[in-house]
């Protein structure tokens, strides 16, 4: 897959509902884990 075409999608965090909060928290967790792993590999 090289591209996605999305209509009626939300591009801003302000429009996200509370439903997405757990996914946002999980993404922050993953981002932090990635940074920690790269630091520990030094």
Long-range contacts (C-beta under 8 A, 24 or more apart in sequence): none
